[in-house]
Amino acid sequence: MTQKQNVVVSETKSKVMAQNKSLGGGYISITRRSILKNLEINNGRVNGWIESIRASSPTHSSLSQNKTSWILHHPSALDMFDQIMEASKGKQIVMFLDYDGTLSPIVDDPNRAYMSNSMRKTVRKLARCFPTAIVTGRCKDKVYNFVRLAELYYAGSHGLDIKGPTRTSKYNKDRKSETLLFQPATYFLPMIHRVYQQLVDKTKPIPGAMVENNKFCVSVHFRCVDEKKWSELAQQVKSVLKDYPKLRLTQGRKVLEIRPTIKWDKGKALEFLLESLGLANCKDVFPVYIGDDRSDEDAFKKLRDRGQGFGILVSKFPKETSALYSLQEPNEVMDFLQRLVEWKKV
């Protein structure tokens, strides 16, 4: 990968700023203990992958603690709202939101993960009060079509495709004539496209399997796949990836995701966006990240490491998480965001 791929540029190509440190040795890569730790693609072992999927299902939860105990450690962000606002007093709140399962419900068909009109109105009001970004594993353009709010920052493909608002940001006065654009993995685009086409062919015989091209990553959805077919699906994915050592496999909620092996994730995207807003080194910044997926744990951990702000996990079931608070579903997320807007107005 050449250095000129690691840049932030305006859409008019009028300005280029090196951002090589975003991908350099200055960052420590985050190891996910809970994701596919037993999967060995090259020798055909898929048992670890199957067990990881089962463990991620609420009906097969491996957590020994009950829900009451879990809630004590991860209380509702709605119940703790006053305490949260007290902690943010005098600080600039910055909002980071996952999409699927956070702003929209989880659905069988990922192409129909629509956002409700009431949620859209709430997010629009939120973005008028605080700098707001959507950080998702989905293709940036696809999520934009779901959300249709030009005033947000969008970080698609787990942060590998970042674009800022199409108008001047009031939070960073230095960016008056440019739109933020950051794509550190353009080198991988032809490879990702080939893998997508091969996975479409390989998974055709498996009922319910769906392969989604998210530009800088490929998602293999198995929400509608019979559990008896999971092993077969694993073998097909393995047979494709064995020829692509520069790609890695991670797991989300009933989805396998194939990504480039660069040191970049949602946590790095969060830091990059804070830097783009001119807030990376501020002591009075208060980032809040809300997400429901394993990939969001990178952002939760990043906030814990920074000692600023906190993460909110969206889940009805106990899960191992680095988030400090919890919400049960997108409706509760909307309630929390509405309270934030009302608090700001007051």
Secondary structure, 3 states (H helix, E strand, C coil): CCHHHCEEECCCCCCEEECHHHCCCCCCCCCCCCCCCCCEHHHCECHHHHHHHHHHCHHHCCCCCCHHHHHHHCCECCCCHHHHHHHCCCCEEEEEECCECCCECCCCCHHHCCCCHHHHHHHHHHHHHCCEEEECCCCHHHHHHHHCCCCCEEEEHHHCEEECCCCCCCCCCCCCCCCCEECCCHHHHHHHHHHHHHHHHHHCCCCCCEEEECCCCEEEECCCCCHHHHHHHHHHHHHHHCCCCCEEEEEECCEEEEEECCCCCHHHHHHHHHHHCCCCCCCCEEEEEEECCHHHHHHHHHHHHHCCCEEEEECCCCCCCCCCEEECCHHHHHHHHHHHHHHHHC
